[in-house]
Amino acid sequence: MQRKGGRGKHGEEFDVEAVLDELYTTPPPGFVARREELAAAARTAGRAEDSRRIRAARRPTLAAWAANLLLRREPGDSRRLLELGEGLREAYRTLDPAALKDLSAQRRRIVAVLARQAARLAEEAGHRLSAAAQQEVSATLHAVLADPGAAQQWAAGRLTGALDPPSEFLSSGPDAATATARPKATRTAGRPAKKPAKAGTSPVPEDELAERRRVRQEQLAKARAAAEEAERRLRDRREEAAEAQESLTRAGD
């Protein structure tokens, strides 16, 4: 329940959603103290229900906090990741194994770059991620691409733990791609063969298959374009960061 624009007993503005958003970008070691401080402020403002909501907030793991931080501090990249996930999920439902293998490689590269960004943001905030925490961030981003429910959770910016992607989406080998497509083949295997179309009826099966192929090719093209655009933007960000670091090094010298 959103309380944006609500006023406390002294007439001051109190936005509990913004307060919770800020709380979930607080580093985990300071989370509990900050939570109590914000809950007390809400109660002082006469917002007893908001105070209870704040006090009920669960402390996130370090990996979940880093994923929340990535969403808040890099809104452009985060939005593109969510949009890419929509395209990839549609592609995984309809495309053949060869196309899936190509998209899987792009997906892994994008997740790797964003996971490094999350680790950098965490370190800048004073908390270096362990190798295990970085793996949890990567798993969370894979889940965001694979599962609309996971994407919705991350988009809220209040994760308390890492998200797990489905195993068939994580794996990108030929067997995994075949496994992804196999349920469709199983569902159609038991169906009786279609009767020949009567003269004068439309569309004929050949036209229907051609239309399906056309739609799949369009979906593949859109998914590839989205992945390539995401990769390009991430490359640009890496180059900007490298140039900034080089400038700092020269200034230090």
Buried (B, 14 or more C-beta within 10 A) or exposed (E): EEBEEBEBEEEEEBBBBEBBBEBBBBBBEEBEEBBEEBBEBBBBBBBEEBBEBBBEBEBBBBBBBBBBBBBBBBEEBBEBBBBBBBBBBBBBEBBEBEBBBBBBEBBBBBBEBBBBBBBBBBEEBEBEBEEEBBBBBBBBBBBBBBBEEBBEBBBBBBBBEBBBBEEBBBBBEEEBBEBBBEEEEEEEEEEEEEEEEEEEEEEEEEEEEEEEEEEBEEBBEBBBEBBEEBBEBBEEBEEEEEEEEEEEEEEEE
